[in-house]
């Protein structure tokens, strides 16, 4: 009986935790540049979903070479964002062929809500790619 009680307690505690942070912590790092603040990919700075949203809010969209990118180190997935305006984003995802990048990527656009919703799925490690429309484009090398 005691054992079952503990089990229930643990479950309710972890549910409370889920509710406050919304998504579980993943092995996800980020990189960032907006002309003022720089976080390099090689620094391997881990981030959670709430941290990601907070960093996105701070990006200075008047600096036209801004970007923020996220890499899931467990799955190898990437998503990179550029803030085009207050409520306007460009997103891209490198298309890899057997681990090699040939210079092609999926490119998409969205407002803050649609991009944030997609990112939440990315952090939850569930199917996130179909949440916005993408077009394939070649990156100038």
C-alpha positions as CSV (number, residue, x, y, z in Angstrom):
1,X,0.0,0.0,0.0
2,X,2.8,2.4,0.9
3,X,4.6,1.6,-2.4
4,X,1.4,2.5,-4.4
5,X,1.1,5.8,-2.5
6,X,4.6,6.8,-3.4
7,X,4.0,5.9,-7.0
8,X,0.9,8.2,-7.1
9,X,2.8,11.0,-5.3
10,X,5.6,10.8,-7.9
11,X,3.2,10.8,-10.7
12,X,1.3,13.9,-9.4
13,X,4.6,15.7,-8.7
14,X,5.9,15.0,-12.2
15,X,2.6,16.2,-13.7
16,X,2.9,19.4,-11.8
17,X,6.4,19.8,-13.2
18,X,5.1,19.1,-16.7
19,X,2.5,21.8,-16.3
20,X,4.9,24.5,-15.1
21,X,7.6,23.9,-17.8
22,X,5.1,22.6,-20.4
23,X,7.7,20.4,-22.2
24,X,10.3,18.1,-20.9
25,X,14.0,19.1,-21.1
26,X,15.7,17.8,-24.1
27,X,19.3,17.6,-25.3
28,X,18.8,20.7,-27.4
29,X,21.4,23.5,-27.9
30,X,21.0,26.9,-29.5
31,X,23.0,29.5,-31.3
32,X,22.2,33.2,-31.7
33,X,23.3,36.4,-33.3
34,X,21.5,39.8,-33.4
35,X,24.4,42.2,-33.7
36,X,24.6,42.6,-29.9
37,X,24.5,39.1,-28.4
38,X,26.3,36.1,-29.8
39,X,26.0,32.4,-28.8
40,X,28.2,30.1,-30.8
41,X,27.2,26.6,-31.8
42,X,30.5,25.3,-30.6
43,X,29.7,26.5,-27.1
44,X,27.0,23.8,-26.9
45,X,24.6,25.9,-24.8
46,X,21.6,23.9,-23.8
47,X,18.1,25.4,-23.8
48,X,14.6,24.5,-23.0
49,X,11.4,25.6,-24.8
50,X,10.7,28.5,-22.4
51,X,14.2,29.7,-22.8
52,X,13.9,29.5,-26.5
53,X,10.7,31.6,-26.5
54,X,12.4,34.1,-24.2
55,X,15.5,34.4,-26.5
56,X,13.2,34.8,-29.6
57,X,11.4,37.7,-27.9
58,X,14.8,39.5,-27.5
59,X,15.9,39.3,-31.1
60,X,16.5,42.7,-32.6
61,X,14.7,42.4,-36.0
62,X,16.1,45.8,-37.1
63,X,19.5,44.0,-37.4
64,X,19.0,42.2,-40.8
65,X,21.5,39.4,-40.3
66,X,19.9,38.1,-37.0
67,X,19.3,34.4,-36.5
68,X,18.5,31.9,-33.8
69,X,19.0,28.2,-34.4
70,X,18.2,25.0,-32.5
71,X,19.8,21.7,-32.8
72,X,18.5,18.5,-31.1
73,X,21.8,16.7,-30.3
74,X,19.9,13.4,-29.8
75,X,18.0,13.3,-33.1
76,X,20.4,15.5,-35.2
77,X,17.5,17.7,-36.2
78,X,18.0,21.5,-36.8
79,X,15.7,24.4,-37.2
80,X,17.0,28.0,-37.9
81,X,15.0,31.2,-37.6
82,X,15.4,34.7,-38.8
83,X,13.2,37.5,-37.3
84,X,12.0,39.6,-40.2
85,X,9.7,41.9,-38.2
86,X,8.0,42.2,-34.9
87,X,5.6,39.4,-35.7
88,X,7.2,37.9,-38.8
89,X,9.7,35.0,-39.1
90,X,11.6,33.0,-41.8
91,X,12.5,29.5,-40.9
92,X,14.8,27.0,-42.6
93,X,15.8,23.4,-42.1
94,X,18.9,22.0,-43.8
95,X,18.1,19.0,-46.0
96,X,20.7,16.3,-45.4
97,X,21.4,13.4,-47.7
98,X,22.8,10.5,-45.6
99,X,24.3,13.0,-43.2
100,X,25.9,15.3,-45.9
101,X,24.5,18.7,-46.6
102,X,24.4,19.5,-50.3
103,X,23.3,23.1,-50.0
104,X,19.5,22.5,-50.1
105,X,17.1,23.6,-47.4
106,X,13.4,23.7,-46.6
107,X,12.3,27.3,-46.2
108,X,9.1,28.6,-44.6
109,X,7.5,31.7,-43.2
110,X,5.2,32.4,-40.3
111,X,4.0,34.7,-37.6
112,X,5.3,34.4,-34.0
113,X,2.5,32.1,-32.9
114,X,2.8,29.6,-35.8
115,X,6.6,29.5,-35.4
116,X,6.4,29.1,-31.6
117,X,3.8,26.4,-32.0
118,X,6.1,24.5,-34.4
119,X,9.1,25.0,-32.0
120,X,7.1,23.6,-29.1
121,X,6.6,20.4,-31.1
122,X,10.3,20.4,-32.0
123,X,11.2,20.5,-28.3
124,X,8.6,17.8,-27.5
125,X,10.3,15.6,-30.1
126,X,7.0,14.9,-31.9
127,X,6.2,15.5,-35.5
128,X,6.8,19.2,-36.0
129,X,7.7,19.6,-39.7
130,X,4.2,19.7,-41.1
131,X,3.0,22.5,-38.9
132,X,4.0,25.2,-41.5
133,X,4.3,25.1,-45.3
134,X,7.8,24.7,-46.7
135,X,9.4,25.2,-50.1
136,X,12.7,23.7,-51.1
137,X,15.4,26.1,-52.0
138,X,19.1,26.1,-52.8
139,X,21.4,28.0,-50.5
140,X,24.0,30.2,-52.2
141,X,27.3,28.6,-51.4
